[in-house]
Amino acid sequence: MAVNTERLYKFIEENVNKYSLKRVRIDKLEKLANRLAYLYCKEFKEDYHAVKPVALDRLRRIRCRPEYYNVELDSRFKRRWKKY
């Protein structure tokens, strides 16, 4: 069964604090993805095992985006990006 990725992405974006996601360890990120997949499946009646890897991939992609760094906490990041 195919996962409605747009709806899942919107669900994750609404339920995750993107700035605090930067400080989450990878093993905790997997637990968060499992929890979000469970909540999503409970709400939209999707297959949990199909949703779980998509949710984890989405969280990893959000975590890698430079615009979600909390610039006040990481001054090295701030200086590096001022050059561009």
Backbone as ProteinMPNN parsed JSONL, in Angstrom:
{"seq_chain_A": "MAVNTERLYKFIEENVNKYSLKRVRIDKLEKLANRLAYLYCKEFKEDYHAVKPVALDRLRRIRCRPEYYNVELDSRFKRRWKKY", "coords_chain_A": {"N_chain_A": [[0.838, -1.177, 0.0], [0.628, 2.155, -0.898], [2.05, 5.089, 0.497], [0.624, 8.157, 1.391], [2.523, 10.623, 0.748], [2.632, 13.437, 0.773], [0.661, 14.197, 2.609], [1.676, 12.943, 4.871], [4.14, 14.309, 5.147], [3.212, 16.877, 5.691], [1.904, 16.378, 8.116], [4.094, 15.662, 9.751], [5.614, 18.035, 9.647], [3.895, 19.76, 10.998], [3.867, 18.699, 13.569], [6.398, 18.685, 14.698], [9.011, 20.319, 16.371], [11.163, 22.122, 14.671], [13.517, 23.467, 15.238], [14.472, 22.482, 17.697], [14.938, 19.938, 16.912], [17.452, 19.736, 15.861], [19.193, 19.191, 17.928], [18.78, 16.61, 18.639], [19.707, 13.25, 19.196], [20.691, 10.568, 16.945], [19.635, 7.992, 17.551], [17.498, 8.676, 19.178], [16.082, 10.091, 17.336], [15.114, 8.1, 15.681], [13.308, 6.862, 17.434], [11.512, 8.955, 17.749], [10.564, 9.138, 15.117], [9.287, 6.658, 14.925], [7.243, 7.035, 16.79], [5.841, 9.216, 15.659], [5.041, 7.999, 13.276], [3.325, 6.054, 14.291], [1.305, 7.671, 15.442], [0.406, 8.991, 13.148], [-0.564, 6.833, 11.626], [-2.598, 5.976, 13.264], [-4.341, 8.109, 13.103], [-4.888, 8.425, 10.317], [-5.331, 5.88, 9.311], [-3.325, 4.245, 8.016], [-0.726, 1.965, 6.808], [1.492, 0.947, 9.218], [4.119, -0.107, 8.945], [4.814, 0.692, 6.424], [4.81, 3.417, 6.636], [6.693, 4.107, 8.581], [9.564, 4.054, 7.65], [9.48, 6.185, 5.834], [8.78, 8.342, 7.438], [11.034, 8.489, 9.116], [13.02, 9.089, 7.228], [12.116, 11.605, 6.418], [12.376, 13.105, 8.795], [15.151, 13.015, 9.096], [15.919, 14.471, 6.853], [14.806, 16.993, 7.44], [16.295, 17.588, 9.67], [18.81, 18.03, 8.572], [18.626, 20.387, 7.186], [19.888, 23.626, 6.609], [18.535, 25.983, 7.315], [17.139, 25.519, 9.615], [18.814, 25.62, 11.767], [19.532, 26.739, 15.015], [20.608, 29.774, 15.264], [21.561, 31.392, 17.299], [22.588, 29.633, 19.154], [24.668, 28.34, 17.885], [27.403, 29.697, 17.008], [29.498, 29.288, 15.241], [28.296, 28.286, 12.968], [26.832, 30.513, 12.195], [28.832, 32.407, 11.512], [30.032, 31.082, 9.383], [28.021, 31.031, 7.446], [27.594, 33.698, 6.923], [29.446, 34.47, 5.071], [28.524, 33.793, 2.575]], "CA_chain_A": [[0.0, 0.0, 0.0], [1.429, 3.367, -1.024], [1.854, 6.092, 1.542], [0.362, 9.507, 0.914], [3.685, 11.319, 1.299], [2.35, 14.856, 1.025], [-0.091, 14.282, 3.86], [2.612, 12.564, 5.936], [5.092, 15.409, 5.319], [2.491, 17.965, 6.358], [1.679, 15.93, 9.489], [5.369, 15.756, 10.469], [5.98, 19.451, 9.769], [3.043, 20.389, 12.006], [4.035, 18.107, 14.895], [7.797, 18.656, 15.123], [9.714, 21.585, 16.541], [12.306, 21.923, 13.794], [14.73, 24.026, 15.833], [14.987, 21.569, 18.717], [15.285, 18.678, 16.25], [18.884, 19.759, 15.592], [19.954, 18.689, 19.071], [18.331, 15.243, 18.938], [20.621, 12.207, 18.735], [20.131, 9.726, 15.885], [18.798, 6.923, 18.101], [16.254, 9.306, 19.629], [15.37, 10.477, 16.123], [14.387, 6.903, 15.25], [12.168, 6.699, 18.337], [10.557, 10.002, 17.394], [9.956, 8.737, 13.843], [8.351, 5.571, 15.219], [6.08, 7.609, 17.481], [5.074, 9.99, 14.675], [4.417, 7.038, 12.362], [2.204, 5.452, 15.018], [0.225, 8.66, 15.546], [-0.112, 9.215, 11.799], [-1.349, 5.652, 11.238], [-3.803, 5.96, 14.092], [-5.251, 9.151, 12.631], [-5.252, 8.302, 8.905], [-5.549, 4.464, 8.973], [-2.312, 3.79, 7.057], [0.091, 0.832, 7.24], [2.591, 1.438, 10.061], [5.417, -0.539, 8.432], [5.105, 1.472, 5.22], [4.957, 4.827, 7.018], [7.844, 4.295, 9.468], [10.799, 4.504, 6.99], [9.257, 7.49, 5.208], [8.83, 9.328, 8.523], [12.431, 8.617, 9.538], [13.719, 9.8, 6.162], [11.692, 13.007, 6.454], [12.999, 13.739, 9.957], [16.578, 13.199, 8.802], [16.049, 15.576, 5.895], [14.532, 18.234, 8.163], [17.416, 17.805, 10.584], [19.975, 18.46, 7.805], [18.411, 21.676, 6.528], [20.61, 24.691, 7.323], [17.676, 27.069, 7.804], [16.565, 25.186, 10.913], [19.776, 25.752, 12.857], [19.305, 27.848, 15.932], [21.833, 30.524, 15.029], [22.064, 31.934, 18.555], [23.313, 28.597, 19.884], [25.826, 27.863, 17.145], [27.998, 30.876, 16.383], [30.335, 28.862, 14.118], [27.404, 28.196, 11.814], [26.473, 31.877, 11.818], [29.962, 33.02, 10.814], [30.277, 30.396, 8.123], [27.008, 31.367, 6.455], [27.639, 35.119, 6.572], [30.349, 34.645, 3.937], [27.894, 33.486, 1.291]], "C_chain_A": [[0.887, 1.246, 0.0], [1.052, 4.376, 0.058], [1.596, 7.436, 0.882], [1.433, 10.42, 1.511], [3.41, 12.782, 1.601], [1.622, 15.046, 2.349], [0.808, 13.934, 5.051], [3.61, 13.686, 6.201], [4.434, 16.569, 6.058], [2.251, 17.629, 7.829], [2.957, 16.068, 10.319], [5.764, 17.21, 10.677], [5.162, 20.151, 10.849], [3.359, 19.918, 13.419], [5.465, 18.085, 15.41], [8.31, 20.08, 15.269], [11.043, 21.458, 15.805], [13.607, 22.445, 14.391], [15.311, 23.099, 16.895], [15.375, 20.221, 18.119], [16.782, 18.594, 15.966], [19.687, 19.109, 16.7], [19.581, 17.261, 19.453], [19.346, 14.244, 18.383], [19.902, 11.293, 17.741], [19.237, 8.626, 16.447], [17.471, 7.47, 18.622], [15.416, 9.758, 18.433], [14.56, 9.297, 15.584], [13.171, 6.652, 16.136], [11.088, 7.733, 18.038], [9.838, 9.661, 16.091], [8.945, 7.615, 14.057], [7.082, 6.105, 15.865], [5.207, 8.412, 16.511], [4.369, 9.068, 13.676], [3.205, 6.389, 13.015], [1.027, 6.42, 15.094], [-0.424, 8.926, 14.189], [-1.012, 8.057, 11.364], [-2.647, 5.562, 12.023], [-4.832, 6.964, 13.569], [-5.757, 8.899, 11.213], [-5.417, 6.865, 8.418], [-4.621, 3.978, 7.859], [-1.558, 2.591, 7.631], [1.331, 1.354, 7.962], [3.955, 1.098, 9.465], [5.783, 0.157, 7.125], [5.404, 2.928, 5.566], [6.263, 5.068, 7.772], [9.126, 4.724, 8.741], [10.662, 5.868, 6.32], [9.337, 8.594, 6.26], [10.261, 9.548, 8.988], [13.243, 9.383, 8.501], [13.377, 11.284, 6.188], [12.326, 13.744, 7.634], [14.49, 13.966, 9.732], [16.795, 14.351, 7.827], [15.793, 16.928, 6.557], [15.723, 18.588, 9.043], [18.634, 18.352, 9.844], [19.802, 19.822, 7.139], [19.11, 22.798, 7.295], [19.697, 25.775, 7.882], [17.063, 26.766, 9.16], [17.589, 25.184, 12.04], [19.388, 26.928, 13.731], [20.595, 28.654, 15.961], [22.411, 31.074, 16.328], [22.903, 30.905, 19.303], [24.592, 28.164, 19.177], [26.458, 29.022, 16.383], [28.9, 30.493, 15.213], [29.504, 28.784, 12.845], [27.071, 29.592, 11.293], [27.606, 32.529, 11.028], [30.185, 32.382, 9.451], [29.276, 30.832, 7.062], [26.957, 32.845, 6.126], [28.495, 35.355, 5.332], [29.634, 34.503, 2.603], [26.89, 34.488, 0.882]], "O_chain_A": [[1.797, 1.361, 0.821], [-0.105, 4.488, 0.464], [2.274, 7.805, -0.076], [1.285, 10.927, 2.623], [3.911, 13.311, 2.593], [1.939, 15.955, 3.116], [0.713, 14.555, 6.109], [3.901, 13.988, 7.358], [5.037, 17.168, 6.948], [2.379, 18.498, 8.693], [2.912, 16.536, 11.456], [6.203, 17.581, 11.765], [5.671, 21.033, 11.54], [3.143, 20.662, 14.375], [5.719, 17.514, 16.47], [8.08, 20.932, 14.412], [11.947, 20.761, 16.267], [14.681, 21.926, 14.088], [16.53, 22.951, 16.979], [16.074, 19.442, 18.766], [17.326, 17.496, 15.843], [20.747, 18.537, 16.447], [20.025, 16.76, 20.486], [19.791, 14.371, 17.243], [18.673, 11.247, 17.698], [18.181, 8.349, 15.878], [16.44, 6.806, 18.52], [14.188, 9.802, 18.509], [13.447, 9.478, 15.089], [12.113, 6.269, 15.636], [9.896, 7.426, 18.069], [8.631, 9.874, 15.976], [7.875, 7.613, 13.448], [5.978, 5.677, 15.528], [3.982, 8.3, 16.536], [3.233, 9.328, 13.28], [2.176, 6.196, 12.368], [-0.115, 6.035, 14.84], [-1.642, 9.069, 14.089], [-2.088, 8.272, 10.805], [-3.671, 5.122, 11.501], [-6.035, 6.705, 13.59], [-6.932, 9.133, 10.931], [-5.624, 6.647, 7.225], [-5.07, 3.378, 6.882], [-1.731, 2.243, 8.799], [2.122, 2.107, 7.393], [4.857, 1.935, 9.481], [6.958, 0.2, 6.762], [6.167, 3.592, 4.865], [6.876, 6.124, 7.618], [9.747, 5.694, 9.177], [11.632, 6.623, 6.249], [9.897, 9.66, 6.004], [10.66, 10.687, 9.229], [14.062, 10.231, 8.855], [14.254, 12.127, 5.999], [12.764, 14.885, 7.487], [15.03, 14.997, 10.133], [17.749, 15.116, 7.965], [16.487, 17.901, 6.265], [16.108, 19.753, 9.143], [19.426, 19.079, 10.444], [20.761, 20.353, 6.579], [18.941, 22.908, 8.509], [20.07, 26.433, 8.853], [16.517, 27.665, 9.799], [17.267, 24.785, 13.159], [18.969, 27.977, 13.242], [21.564, 28.259, 16.61], [23.629, 31.209, 16.45], [23.837, 31.274, 20.015], [25.511, 27.666, 19.827], [26.086, 29.294, 15.241], [29.06, 31.282, 14.282], [29.963, 29.174, 11.771], [27.035, 29.815, 10.083], [27.363, 33.138, 9.986], [30.491, 33.072, 8.478], [29.642, 30.987, 5.897], [26.333, 33.223, 5.135], [28.291, 36.336, 4.618], [30.097, 35.042, 1.597], [26.281, 34.354, -0.18]]}, "name": "protein", "num_of_chains": 1, "seq": "MAVNTERLYKFIEENVNKYSLKRVRIDKLEKLANRLAYLYCKEFKEDYHAVKPVALDRLRRIRCRPEYYNVELDSRFKRRWKKY"}
